[in-house]
Amino acid sequence: MTNQQVDFFKELAYIQEYCINVRVGKEKSFSNIEELLKDVTFEVIYRIMELLDGYGGELPRCNIVNSATCEVINEGIELHDKCVDFLDNPLNSTKA
């Protein structure tokens, strides 16, 4: 792997560890396991979107390219901002 690839995976490992550690201390505040899992996965997704937007660690912004159409999926948007609304209410977030 290249140095940038290693750095990217190190950031992912940090995100995973951070999100687990923060939630373990708060596990009693969740009424059931589904609520806990939803909260943890939301936080992990959000932080990965921040990473791709260029806000995590030392990595620059990444483009997500649809290999079939060559369209840059994250062109003109901040993924971490968009994912909040979408994950909170995915059925109402199908609008462009």
Order of alpha helices (4+ residues) and beta strands (2+ residues): alpha-alpha-alpha
